[in-house]
Amino acid sequence: MDNLDFSSITPLLSIPKRVLLTSHTNPDGDAIGACLAMFHFLHICGHDVKVMVPNHFPGFLSWMKGQDEILIYKDEKEKCDLLFVNAELIFSLDYNSPTRLGDAEEAFNRATGIKILIDHHIQPAMQYYDQVYSTIETSSTSELIFDFIIQNKKDTLNRTIAECIYAGIMTDTGSFSYSCNHEKTFRIVAELYKTGIDGVMINRLVYSTFSEKRLRLLGYALSEKLKVIYQYSTAYISLTKEELARFDFRVGDTEGLVNYALAIKGMKFAALFVEKDNKVRISLRSAGDFSVNNFARNHFEGGGHKNAAGGDSYISLEKTLEKFEDLLSGYQDELRN
């Protein structure tokens, strides 16, 4: 794995600037970890730094230092719009196109500041950016932020920054169980440990702080809503708005749920369908060579990685599930054991 060369950004940071860091809708551990690591780094370097995400992030990420500084576009639209207007540098972290900003997309497109993409998803929308740093040969965007910091000012790497980067890498690899088959990733983790981070504690804060209702939702989803289609080595879970309300759903409560479906012996394809007010949100996972990125792009206006992707459906949940099952026959050869 070759490091990306971030040297073109260095001159832009030679004097203090107004910087806006942004990430995608439904921000996950990598999105928040990458943004906060960059936030702390740029703050140390003397810049005026703000972080904006389109909507709320899971509560199990709220232990990270600086999370209270994150602005939610959904809640503070006018303030965030002004940040886009005034920003001299705008970073897109952990997403490959302004379309992933949801309601904030228009403000991004109107902004006149220098726009820089740092991401690890395929097919970046390069036409929207002044500088693009994109590779799929990495575990996470947080790993790229580590490279960026080391190349620019290595001595700024401290425990606070390292905790954010570690959380990003850990969550985007499922606790180092996928997308991390590279020696470099583990060398980076070793460097993070040198700052004094507590990996066991971080793992517990992320994965072992469930509310009772979240745990009961998990049990219900697995016992009552899991469907296995052995013919196509596929399993999926679907949840209605009413079912979510029954368990007092909070942002992040379905995080990782799709992986349980993929954990069934012999499964190559797994999906989670979550009914929202105006759409069905779909999470897709696969094992082996089956590309859920292509599946999401072709059928559900989405995309992501080869083995982890997402999409949306704007028909009812019932019809979405019918469509999904009908599509499987067209992939029989790829999904056959």
SETIPA-873383 format. One line per 10 residues: number of its first residue (from 1); for each residue x, y, z of C-alpha. Coordinates in pm, whole numbers, m for minus. Example, Ala and Ser with C-alpha at 12.3 -4.5 7.8 and 13.67 -1.06 7.14 Angstrom:
BEGIN
1	1230,m450,780; 1367,m106,714
END
This chain:
BEGIN
1	0,0,0; 139,338,m103; 67,647,104; m129,926,m63; 78,1241,m104; m94,1522,87; 181,1777,23; m45,1995,m194; m257,2075,111; 36,2190,323
11	71,2538,163; m302,2598,216; m251,2551,589; 60,2769,619; m140,3053,777; m453,3034,996; m772,2985,799; m1143,2934,850; m1191,2561,796; m1513,2363,775
21	m1500,1985,813; m1801,1794,680; m1917,1435,666; m2209,1233,536; m2568,1177,647; m2614,917,919; m2251,965,1029; m2080,654,1160; m1770,593,1367; m1531,658,1082
31	m1705,981,984; m1701,1120,1338; m1356,981,1417; m1200,1131,1104; m1369,1468,1155; m1272,1499,1520; m914,1384,1462; m879,1651,1193; m1058,1904,1414; m810,1860,1698
41	m511,1860,1462; m612,2181,1282; m699,2348,1612; m348,2272,1743; m213,2428,1423; m398,2753,1493; m690,2734,1251; m1051,2834,1315; m1216,2493,1273; m1580,2388,1267
51	m1736,2046,1212; m2074,1993,1045; m2270,1673,983; m2616,1663,824; m2800,1480,1103; m2746,1321,1442; m2483,1055,1509; m2513,754,1741; m2488,811,2113; m2217,546,2148
61	m1979,793,1981; m2052,1076,2224; m1752,993,2446; m1505,1136,2193; m1354,1468,2290; m1486,1748,2074; m1815,1576,1988; m2004,1859,2160; m1852,2099,1905; m2016,1922,1611
71	m2293,2121,1445; m2597,1932,1316; m2729,2083,993; m3078,1952,1061; m3091,2150,1388; m2887,2461,1301; m2938,2519,930; m2885,2896,928; m2567,2878,1132; m2430,2597,914
81	m2521,2780,593; m2317,3078,716; m2021,2849,789; m2027,2729,428; m2033,3090,307; m1739,3198,524; m1517,2888,503; m1189,2930,321; m1127,2554,318; m1398,2289,311
91	m1306,1927,371; m1529,1637,267; m1433,1346,492; m1557,990,446; m1792,1055,155; m1735,1072,m218; m1999,1315,m344; m2193,1620,m216; m2511,1417,m266; m2418,1235,58
101	m2473,1561,247; m2850,1540,225; m3010,1879,299; m2665,2040,326; m2579,1961,m37; m2706,2292,m173; m2506,2497,78; m2194,2297,m13; m2242,2356,m384; m2288,2732,m334
111	m1977,2763,m118; m1675,2933,m278; m1402,2806,m47; m1139,2557,m162; m1294,2209,m148; m1085,1906,m56; m1198,1544,m58; m1034,1282,165; m1215,949,136; m1190,574,82
121	m1507,502,m119; m1503,413,m487; m1588,649,m773; m1530,991,m613; m1720,1280,m775; m1399,1462,m860; m1570,1743,m1052; m1690,1904,m728; m1345,1936,m571; m1027,2138,m605
131	m818,1857,m457; m904,1487,m429; m731,1231,m209; m913,904,m259; m818,538,m239; m1005,218,m165; m682,51,m50; m728,152,310; m937,49,608; m1104,382,666
141	m1092,756,617; m955,778,971; m648,588,853; m602,850,580; m628,1126,840; m346,956,1032; m133,968,717; m227,1333,664; m125,1431,1017; 203,1237,1006
151	297,1394,673; 216,1746,790; 306,1769,1158; 388,1438,1320; 453,1581,1666; 87,1690,1699; m32,1328,1727; m156,1301,2084; m385,1070,2277; m700,1269,2197
161	m635,1255,1823; m530,892,1843; m852,792,2022; m1058,944,1740; m853,772,1471; m862,439,1653; m1240,457,1693; m1276,530,1321; m1056,241,1215; m1211,2,1468
171	m1572,72,1370; m1511,71,994; m1344,m269,1017; m1591,m431,1257; m1330,m451,1530; m1063,m551,1277; m1266,m833,1124; m1291,m698,766; m1143,m433,534; m815,m444,725
181	m609,m713,558; m311,m483,535; 0,m475,749; m3,m95,736; m332,m71,924; m190,m259,1219; 132,m57,1212; m81,257,1240; m274,106,1530; 58,32,1702
191	155,398,1664; m178,501,1813; m117,280,2116; 213,459,2173; 15,774,2262; m143,592,2557; m487,508,2424; m690,235,2594; m821,14,2314; m1019,m207,2550
201	m1199,93,2693; m1275,236,2347; m1415,m99,2235; m1639,m111,2540; m1760,247,2495; m1861,171,2137; m1988,m186,2158; m2088,m248,2520; m2302,49,2619; m2636,m65,2477
211	m2956,61,2631; m3195,m210,2743; m3437,m119,2464; m3166,m138,2200; m3077,m488,2318; m3443,m590,2313; m3476,m450,1958; m3180,m666,1856; m3343,m973,2007; m3674,m898,1838
221	m3511,m838,1499; m3324,m1169,1512; m3607,m1381,1651; m3901,m1233,1461; m3779,m1040,1155; m3487,m1240,1016; m3562,m1410,683; m3318,m1658,529; m3331,m1747,159; m3096,m2041,130
231	m3149,m2071,m246; m2963,m1744,m293; m2736,m1758,15; m2912,m1443,133; m3059,m1328,463; m3230,m1004,553; m3402,m818,835; m3675,m557,798; m3811,m316,1057; m4118,m94,1029
241	m4159,249,1184; m4405,102,1431; m4159,m165,1539; m3886,93,1588; m4119,310,1794; m4209,11,2011; m3846,m12,2119; m3798,366,2154; m3555,375,1860; m3259,610,1880
251	m2999,695,1616; m2746,412,1602; m2972,143,1749; m2960,m64,1429; m2585,m16,1383; m2424,m352,1300; m2755,m537,1285; m2708,m638,922; m2388,m822,1014; m2584,m1077,1217
261	m2767,m1183,902; m2437,m1228,719; m2301,m1433,1010; m2528,m1728,927; m2328,m2016,785; m2333,m2017,406; m2465,m1661,361; m2303,m1445,95; m2546,m1154,95; m2725,m976,378
271	m2953,m675,399; m3127,m460,656; m3435,m259,562; m3540,21,799; m3859,213,730; m3826,591,761; m4085,869,717; m4029,913,345; m3810,622,238; m3668,284,327
281	m3302,292,428; m3111,m16,315; m2782,m151,450; m2609,m421,246; m2321,m655,332; m2157,m941,144; m1885,m1200,177; m1643,m1290,m99; m1662,m1145,m448; m2026,m1037,m457
291	m2033,m657,m491; m2304,m492,m286; m2173,m159,m414; m2282,m254,m766; m2611,m394,m637; m2689,m74,m447; m2592,150,m738; m2792,m47,m991; m3112,m87,m792; m3135,141,m488
301	m2967,475,m570; m2677,396,m341; m2324,266,m325; m2027,224,m97; m1767,m50,m81; m1753,m389,m247; m1864,m572,67; m2046,m292,251; m2286,m48,93; m2616,128,141
311	m2907,265,m55; m3259,401,m39; m3598,297,m169; m3885,540,m218; m4161,284,m243; m4328,113,53; m4137,m128,272; m4352,m417,151; m4288,m338,m216; m3918,m280,m144
321	m3888,m630,1; m4073,m775,m297; m3838,m593,m533; m3534,m714,m339; m3641,m1078,m349; m3730,m1055,m719; m3383,m918,m796; m3205,m1212,m635; m3280,m1453,m920; m3073,m1234,m1150
331	m2771,m1286,m927; m2814,m1660,m876; m2483,m1754,m1034; m2288,m1504,m821; m2463,m1607,m500; m2453,m1981,m552; m2242,m2166,m296
END
